Structure formats: structure tokens, C-alpha cells
Amino acid sequence: MNKFFFAVFIFIIPLHTFSQETESNIYSGGMLFFQPGYAVTHNGHQEISDISFGIGGILRFYVFDYITIGVFGGSQKLNYNSSNSQNSYINIGYGGPFVGFSQKSGKFRYTVSVFVGGGTIKNLHIENQIQELLVDAHLYKTPTVVVSPIISLDYALTQKLYLTMQTVCLSAKFIDDKKFLNPALQMGVLFFR
């Protein structure tokens, strides 16, 4: 019975969203499902820099004519080679509020904002492993504050459905105040109301 109500709910929300074609600018939100980036840091064992991938989401509220506030979050992960392993990785998870400016022009919406939120960096650094056995490995887990500019361009497919592309540069402190930088291009779909 619960599956039936869940299926009805999943069907009604998109139908309701696409059936309303009135012009409004209250909020937008959705998934940022394609996020290639490049992370740079070091952990005391080696320099780490490689391509990262992630997933996340954003919810924006439009206040007055040009101001936007909301919440933004996600994670970026990169796998890297260490001295005797190909299975080391570093991951940053983040989330929190942002504030900025937004302007709509025809089918486009331009947004520039600043994000400051909490996060955690996890790093499994494997110095040596034999098949699946970790002989010498280090696990770091560091809570941190993540700061990033967000520059977004949204394109209207309909009045309720937009494609979005945004650039961010996630910046945080890792172990012993080492810097963690992860610029990324984030693409996804937003639902507008």
C-alpha cells in the first residue's frame, strides 16, 4: 500500500509542475548530477592532484528583484595512485547556505553567489597493499569549513524546467591546515516555481 502512495506521489508532482505555466520566481531546485572537477591537496605522504567527480543539489529562493538565498551541497571524490596501491581516495562532502545576486533575461537566468558551509574531508591513503589486504594505510577524517563562489547559468526548457551549468571552487583546510582546492563544473536540472 505504501508503494502505491509513493508511486502516485512521484507521478503527481511532475504532472503538477508541468501543468502550471504561469510566470513566477519564487524558488528553484534540483540535482547537479554531472560534476567533473580537479582536486589539489597533500596529506603528509604525497601531493594529491587528479580529476574528481561528484553529485549534489541546490535550492534557491528569489527575494526581491535580484537577491537569491538558499542551500547547496554535495560531494566530490577522486581516486589516486599512491606508492604501492591504486585504491587510495579522497572525498569532500559539504553543505550549507549561500547568498547572491540573480537576474533573469529571456530564457536565461544568471546567478553569482557565495557559499559557506560545513564539510568533512575523508582520505584513505594506502602506502602498501597485497591484493585486498592493506599492509600500511592511513585514514584521515577532518571536519572543515568549505567556502566557494558559485557562478550559474540556467536555460529554460519550459517555464518550469531549466538546465543549469555552474562553476564552483571548493576551498577548505585539510589536516595540519593544508589547503584543499577543488574547482568543478556542475551540470544538472532545476525545477522552477
N, C-alpha and C positions, 0 to 999 in steps of 0.2 A: 504494500500500500504506500509506503514512504517513497519507493522508487517511482510510483505513478505520479505523486505530487511533485517530486523533483523534476520529472520529465515535463510535466505541464508547466512548471515554473520556468524551466530552461526554454521552452517553446514560446511562452507568453512574453517574456522580457524582450527578446529581439523583435517580435511582432509589434509590440507596443512602441519600441524605439523607432522602427522604420515607418510606422503608420502615422506618426506625428511629424509633419513637415513645416511646423511653424518656426520662424526665426527667433532664436533665443540664445543667450550667452550666460548661462548660469554656471555650468561646470562641464568638464570633460575628463574622461579617464579611460585607461585601458592598459594593455600589455605591451611591453617593449621586448619582443621575443627574439630579435636578432641583434647581438651586441658584440661585434668584433672590437678588440682593443689591443693595447700594448702595455704591459706592466713592467715597471722597473723598480727594483729594490735590492737589498742584500741582507743576509741573515747571520753574518759572522763566519760562515763557512765558504760562501761564494757570492759573486754578483749574480743576480737573477734578472733576466730580461727576456721576454718572449711574448708571443701572441696570446691574448686571453679571450675568452668568450663568456657571455653571461646571459642573464634573463632578469626581468624586473617589471615594474609597473609604475604608473604615475596617475595622480588625481589632482586636477587643477580646478580651483574656483575662481571666477572672474568677478572682481569687485570694482565698482565704479566703472570708468571707461577704459582704463589702461593698466590696472593693477591685477596681478594674479597671485594667489597663495595656494598652498596645497601640501601634499605629501608625496614622497618619491622614495623608492627603494629597490633593492635587487642584490645581485651577487655577480662577481667576476672571478673566474678561475683560470689559472694557467698551469700546465704540466711542464716540467723541465727536467733536463738530464743533470744528475749530479755525478760524482766521481765514478761510482760503480753501480749506478741504478738509472733507469729511465722512468721511474714511478714517483719521483718527488713532485709535490704540487704546492701551490699557494693559492688561497681563496680569501676574498674580502666580501663580507656581507654587510649591508648598510641600509639605513632607513631613517627618515625624519622629515622635517618641514623645509619648505623653500618659499621664497618671496621674489617677485619680479615684476616685469612690465610685459604687456601683451597687446598686440594690435592686429585687428582683422582687416584684410583688404581683398575683396572679391572672394575667390576660393581659397585664399591663403591666410594663415594666421602665423604671425611671428612672435616669438616669446624669448625674452632674455631674463634669467633669474639666477639666484644664488641659493645653493643647498648647504645646510649644515645639519648633520645628524650623527647618531651613534652608529658604531660598527664594530666588527670583530674580524681580525686577520688570523687565519689558521694556516700554518705552514708545516707540512710533513717533509722534512729533509732527510733523505736516505743516503748515508755515506757508503754503505755496503749491504748487499743482499745476495743470498744464494737461493735461486729460484723464488719461492714465495716467502722464505724465511728472512726477516730483517735482522741483520747481524749488528749494524750500527746505524741507528736512526734517531732523529730528534723531532719532537712535536712541539711547536710553539703555538700558543693561542693568546692573542693580545687584544684586549678591548681598546678601542680608539675612537677619536672624533674624526669624521670624514667631512671634508669641505670640497665643494665643486661648483664651478659655473655651469649653467645649463643653457644652451642656445638651441632653440627648437624651431622647426618649420613644419607646419601642418598643412595638408592639402585635402580639401573637401571632395570626397567621392559622392556623398549626398549631404543633405543638411545635418544629418545625424551621425554619419560615419566619415572619419578622416584617417588618412595615412599620416604618420608622423615620422620625422627624422630629427634626431638631436645629437649634439656633441656634448660630452662631459669630460672633465679631467679630475678623476677622483684622487684626492690627496689626503694622506693620513700619516701617522707616525707608527712605525713598527718597533720591534724590540730595540732597546737602548737608543731610543729616539732616532732610529734610522728612518729615512723617508720612504714612503710607498707612493708611487705615482702610477695612475692607470688612465690615460686618455682613451676614450672609446666612442664609437659611433653607434647610436642606438636607434633601431627602427621598429615600428610596430603599428598598431591600430588603436584609435581612440573613438569612443562613443561620446557625442556632444549632446548637450541639452541646453 
